Amino acid sequence: MKPAFRPSDPRLAAPAGLVAGIVHPNIWWTIASPGGRPMLFAVDPKGRTRAAYSLTGVAGARVDAITIVKNGAGESGLFLGDLSRGRTGAFYLYRVAEPKTLSDAPLAVKPFKVRYPNGGGNEASALLADPAESRLYVITRNKKAAAVFALPGVLGPGWNALTRLRTLPFPVRGGQFTPDGRVVLKTTEDVRILGGIQEMAGQVVRTATGLAGDAFGVTSTGRRALVVSPGVRPTFQSVALPAPNEATKPTTAATEEVSERTTPVAYPSESGLPGGPLGTGALAGLVLLGAFGVVFYLRGRRSG
């Protein structure tokens, strides 16, 4: 592990999340709450703030996780999470399109309500997105183990119920997918690599120094991870990730058991229909209308 950069912006004294951009692959998107106001920052590889965005529509002052994913139209969006609120049994996710222009501006976010299936007592430490399926996952925070939960394939305006997928036999303090589909997880002592969200850890990267910081990300190439050390002026440390071996070759394991659908996360494009995400109720209605149409058509043929 070696120092990558130290941000010069005093507002980034306590970054809470980190993810590499898609529209801007050489930009790190990070979040912090200077003065109690959540903000999104674009930071370049030298630690310089290229843009800072105020967030409108965030309920509460704490946003502690960030990930990025493309929708069905290929447009990238940032998802921000208030994961610490999960102790109450539910929390908010906020979606905003990845800014195309790096310039200071306010950004309006779209909120989604998320609920755990087992009630309160859950505090997640990682929010990550599968680049192949565009599915979001959260991983809980515990001393000795971690639970992996999957969000629905389509996020709707009502409550979005998490589905418990598996238990990991080690603590997790951060995580992201690589572009090729591997899962990189930060524990309290090392970095572990899985071939997929349902696979076991096949590679372990040990570091000489601790991994106490909250923010953790993987570069857009998938070759290095970035760990943020705590402190008044945090240092971003770079960790080299090994090439995949037989145990960590990316898998495309089916996740039908996670949810009733594996459609990519749906959020509107600029040319899309108004009204926000298309929920499961609307999809079910379309299916029923189609079924009735087929029935009436067949009856007409028989009576004709």
C-alpha positions as CSV (number, residue, x, y, z in Angstrom):
1,M,0.0,0.0,0.0
2,K,1.4,3.4,-1.0
3,P,0.1,7.0,-0.7
4,A,-1.9,8.1,-3.8
5,F,-2.8,11.6,-2.8
6,R,-4.0,13.9,-0.1
7,P,-7.0,16.1,-0.9
8,S,-6.3,19.8,-0.7
9,D,-9.9,20.7,-0.1
10,P,-10.6,21.2,3.7
11,R,-14.2,20.2,3.1
12,L,-12.9,16.6,2.6
13,A,-11.7,16.1,6.1
14,A,-14.0,13.1,6.6
15,P,-15.0,11.5,3.2
16,A,-17.6,8.8,3.8
17,G,-17.7,7.1,0.4
18,L,-15.7,6.7,-2.8
19,V,-16.4,5.4,-6.3
20,A,-14.6,5.8,-9.7
21,G,-16.6,7.6,-12.4
22,I,-17.9,6.1,-15.6
23,V,-18.5,9.3,-17.6
24,H,-15.3,10.5,-16.0
25,P,-13.1,7.4,-15.4
26,N,-10.2,9.4,-14.0
27,I,-12.4,11.1,-11.4
28,W,-13.2,9.9,-8.0
29,W,-16.7,10.7,-6.7
30,T,-16.8,11.1,-3.0
31,I,-19.2,12.4,-0.4
32,A,-18.8,14.5,2.7
33,S,-20.9,16.7,4.9
34,P,-19.0,19.9,5.6
35,G,-21.1,22.1,8.0
36,G,-23.7,19.3,8.2
37,R,-24.7,19.6,4.6
38,P,-24.2,16.5,2.3
39,M,-22.1,17.3,-0.8
40,L,-20.8,15.4,-3.7
41,F,-17.2,16.0,-4.8
42,A,-15.3,15.2,-8.0
43,V,-11.6,14.6,-7.1
44,D,-8.9,14.0,-9.7
45,P,-5.9,11.6,-9.3
46,K,-3.8,14.3,-7.7
47,G,-6.3,15.1,-5.0
48,R,-7.6,18.3,-6.5
49,T,-11.4,19.1,-6.3
50,R,-12.6,19.5,-9.8
51,A,-16.2,20.2,-8.8
52,A,-18.4,20.3,-5.7
53,Y,-22.2,19.8,-5.8
54,S,-24.7,20.5,-3.2
55,L,-27.5,17.9,-2.9
56,T,-31.1,18.9,-2.6
57,G,-33.8,16.4,-1.6
58,V,-31.7,14.6,1.0
59,A,-33.7,13.8,4.1
60,G,-31.2,14.3,7.0
61,A,-27.6,15.5,7.0
62,R,-25.8,12.1,6.8
63,V,-25.0,10.3,3.6
64,D,-22.3,7.6,4.2
65,A,-22.1,5.4,1.0
66,I,-21.9,5.8,-2.7
67,T,-21.8,3.6,-5.8
68,I,-22.3,4.0,-9.5
69,V,-24.3,1.9,-12.1
70,K,-25.6,2.2,-15.6
71,N,-29.3,2.0,-16.4
72,G,-30.8,0.1,-19.3
73,A,-30.1,3.0,-21.7
74,G,-26.4,2.9,-20.7
75,E,-26.6,6.1,-18.7
76,S,-24.6,6.2,-15.5
77,G,-26.1,7.2,-12.2
78,L,-24.7,7.7,-8.7
79,F,-26.5,6.1,-5.8
80,L,-26.0,7.6,-2.4
81,G,-27.0,5.8,0.8
82,D,-27.8,6.7,4.4
83,L,-26.8,3.3,5.5
84,S,-26.4,4.1,9.2
85,R,-30.1,4.7,9.5
86,G,-30.6,1.0,8.8
87,R,-30.5,0.4,12.6
88,T,-34.1,1.5,12.6
89,G,-35.0,-1.2,10.0
90,A,-35.1,1.1,6.9
91,F,-33.0,3.7,5.2
92,Y,-33.0,6.0,2.1
93,L,-31.1,5.6,-1.2
94,Y,-30.7,8.7,-3.4
95,R,-30.1,8.6,-7.1
96,V,-28.6,11.3,-9.3
97,A,-27.3,11.1,-12.8
98,E,-23.5,11.3,-13.0
99,P,-22.7,14.9,-13.9
100,K,-21.4,15.3,-17.4
101,T,-19.9,18.6,-16.7
102,L,-17.4,19.1,-13.9
103,S,-18.5,22.5,-12.5
104,D,-20.0,23.5,-9.1
105,A,-23.8,23.2,-9.1
106,P,-26.7,22.0,-7.1
107,L,-28.0,18.6,-7.8
108,A,-31.5,17.3,-7.2
109,V,-31.6,13.7,-6.0
110,K,-34.4,11.1,-6.3
111,P,-35.1,9.3,-3.1
112,F,-35.9,5.6,-2.7
113,K,-37.2,4.0,0.5
114,V,-35.4,0.7,1.4
115,R,-36.5,-1.8,4.1
116,Y,-34.8,-4.7,5.7
117,P,-36.8,-8.0,5.9
118,N,-35.8,-8.6,9.5
119,G,-36.6,-5.2,11.0
120,G,-34.1,-3.0,12.9
121,G,-30.6,-3.6,14.2
122,N,-28.9,-3.6,10.7
123,E,-26.1,-1.1,9.9
124,A,-24.6,-1.6,6.5
125,S,-21.0,-0.8,5.7
126,A,-21.0,-1.1,1.9
127,L,-23.2,-0.2,-1.0
128,L,-22.1,-1.7,-4.3
129,A,-23.5,-2.3,-7.8
130,D,-23.0,-5.2,-10.2
131,P,-21.9,-3.7,-13.5
132,A,-23.3,-6.7,-15.5
133,E,-26.8,-6.9,-13.9
134,S,-27.0,-3.3,-12.7
135,R,-28.2,-4.7,-9.4
136,L,-27.5,-3.0,-6.1
137,Y,-26.3,-4.7,-2.9
138,V,-25.7,-3.7,0.7
139,I,-23.4,-5.5,3.1
140,T,-24.0,-5.1,6.9
141,R,-21.4,-4.1,9.5
142,N,-20.6,-6.5,12.3
143,K,-17.5,-7.5,14.3
144,K,-17.1,-11.1,13.0
145,A,-19.4,-11.6,10.0
146,A,-21.4,-9.7,7.4
147,A,-24.8,-10.3,5.7
148,V,-25.3,-9.5,2.0
149,F,-28.7,-8.1,0.9
150,A,-29.9,-7.6,-2.6
151,L,-32.2,-4.8,-3.7
152,P,-35.0,-5.4,-6.2
153,G,-34.0,-5.3,-9.8
154,V,-36.4,-2.4,-10.3
155,L,-36.7,0.3,-7.6
156,G,-40.1,1.8,-7.1
157,P,-41.6,4.8,-5.4
158,G,-42.9,2.7,-2.5
159,W,-41.0,0.5,0.0
160,N,-38.2,-1.5,-1.7
161,A,-37.7,-4.7,0.3
162,L,-34.2,-6.1,0.6
163,T,-33.6,-9.8,0.2
164,R,-31.0,-11.6,2.3
165,L,-28.7,-13.4,0.0
166,R,-25.9,-14.9,2.1
167,T,-23.6,-14.5,5.1
168,L,-19.9,-13.8,4.8
169,P,-17.7,-15.3,7.6
170,F,-15.6,-12.1,8.0
171,P,-16.3,-8.5,8.8
172,V,-16.8,-6.0,5.9
173,R,-16.0,-2.3,6.1
174,G,-16.3,-1.4,2.4
175,G,-16.6,-2.9,-1.0
176,Q,-17.1,-2.3,-4.8
177,F,-17.3,-4.4,-7.9
178,T,-14.5,-4.3,-10.5
179,P,-15.6,-3.6,-14.1
180,D,-15.2,-7.3,-15.0
181,G,-17.5,-8.4,-12.2
182,R,-15.2,-9.3,-9.3
183,V,-16.2,-8.2,-5.8
184,V,-13.5,-6.4,-3.8
185,L,-14.2,-6.2,0.0
186,K,-12.3,-4.3,2.7
187,T,-12.2,-6.0,6.1
188,T,-10.7,-4.6,9.3
189,E,-7.4,-6.2,8.4
190,D,-7.1,-6.9,4.7
191,V,-8.7,-6.7,1.2
192,R,-10.5,-9.8,-0.1
193,I,-11.5,-10.6,-3.7
194,L,-14.4,-12.8,-4.7
195,G,-15.3,-14.0,-8.2
196,G,-18.9,-12.8,-7.7
197,I,-21.3,-11.7,-5.0
198,Q,-22.2,-15.4,-4.3
199,E,-18.7,-16.7,-4.3
200,M,-16.1,-17.3,-1.6
201,A,-13.1,-15.1,-1.1
202,G,-10.4,-16.5,-3.4
203,Q,-7.6,-13.9,-3.0
204,V,-6.5,-11.9,0.0
205,V,-4.3,-8.8,-0.1
206,R,-2.7,-7.9,3.2
207,T,-1.5,-4.4,4.0
208,A,1.3,-3.2,6.3
209,T,-0.9,-0.5,7.8
210,G,-4.5,-0.6,9.2
211,L,-7.7,-0.1,7.2
212,A,-9.6,2.0,9.6
213,G,-11.0,4.6,7.2
214,D,-14.6,4.4,6.0
215,A,-14.2,5.3,2.3
216,F,-13.1,2.6,-0.1
217,G,-13.1,2.4,-3.9
218,V,-11.8,0.5,-6.9
219,T,-10.2,2.2,-9.9
220,S,-12.0,2.2,-13.3
221,T,-9.4,-0.3,-14.5
222,G,-10.0,-2.7,-11.6
223,R,-6.3,-3.0,-11.0
224,R,-6.1,-1.0,-7.8
225,A,-8.1,-0.1,-4.7
226,L,-8.1,3.2,-2.8
227,V,-8.3,3.2,0.9
228,V,-8.8,6.4,2.9
229,S,-7.1,6.8,6.2
230,P,-8.9,8.7,8.9
231,G,-7.7,12.1,10.2
232,V,-8.0,15.8,9.8
233,R,-6.2,15.6,6.4
234,P,-6.9,12.1,5.2
235,T,-4.5,10.3,3.0
236,F,-5.8,8.2,0.1
237,Q,-3.7,5.0,0.0
238,S,-3.4,2.9,-3.2
239,V,-3.5,-0.9,-3.0
240,A,-2.5,-3.1,-5.9
241,L,-5.0,-5.8,-6.7
242,P,-3.8,-9.1,-8.2
243,A,-5.0,-10.5,-11.5
244,P,-7.8,-13.0,-11.3
245,N,-6.9,-16.6,-10.5
246,E,-9.0,-19.7,-10.9
247,A,-10.9,-18.9,-7.7
248,T,-11.7,-15.3,-8.6
249,K,-12.5,-15.4,-12.3
250,P,-15.6,-13.3,-12.6
251,T,-18.8,-15.4,-12.5
252,T,-22.2,-14.6,-14.0
253,A,-24.2,-16.7,-11.5
254,A,-27.9,-16.4,-12.0
255,T,-29.7,-14.5,-9.2
256,E,-33.3,-15.4,-10.0
257,E,-33.6,-16.5,-6.3
258,V,-32.8,-13.0,-5.2
259,S,-35.9,-11.4,-6.6
260,E,-38.7,-12.0,-9.0
261,R,-36.9,-10.1,-11.8
262,T,-33.4,-9.4,-12.8
263,T,-34.1,-6.3,-14.9
264,P,-31.4,-3.6,-14.6
265,V,-32.1,-0.9,-12.0
266,A,-34.6,1.3,-13.7
267,Y,-34.4,5.1,-13.5
268,P,-35.6,7.6,-16.1
269,S,-33.4,8.9,-18.9
270,E,-33.8,12.4,-20.3
271,S,-36.0,11.1,-23.1
272,G,-37.8,8.6,-20.9
273,L,-41.4,8.6,-19.7
274,P,-42.2,10.9,-16.8
275,G,-43.2,9.7,-13.4
276,G,-40.0,8.2,-12.1
277,P,-39.0,4.5,-11.9
278,L,-41.3,1.9,-13.4
279,G,-42.4,-0.2,-10.5
280,T,-43.4,-3.8,-10.4
281,G,-47.1,-2.9,-10.2
282,A,-47.0,-1.2,-13.5
283,L,-45.1,-4.1,-15.1
284,A,-47.7,-6.5,-13.7
285,G,-50.5,-4.4,-15.2
286,L,-48.9,-4.5,-18.6
287,V,-48.5,-8.3,-18.4
288,L,-52.2,-8.7,-17.4
289,L,-53.4,-6.5,-20.2
290,G,-51.4,-8.5,-22.7
291,A,-52.8,-11.7,-21.3
292,F,-56.4,-10.5,-21.6
293,G,-55.8,-9.4,-25.1
294,V,-54.6,-12.8,-26.1
295,V,-57.6,-14.5,-24.5
296,F,-60.1,-12.2,-26.3
297,Y,-58.3,-12.7,-29.6
298,L,-58.5,-16.5,-29.3
299,R,-62.2,-16.4,-28.4
300,G,-62.9,-14.2,-31.4
301,R,-61.1,-16.7,-33.7
302,R,-63.2,-19.6,-32.3
303,S,-66.5,-17.8,-32.6
304,G,-65.7,-16.6,-36.1
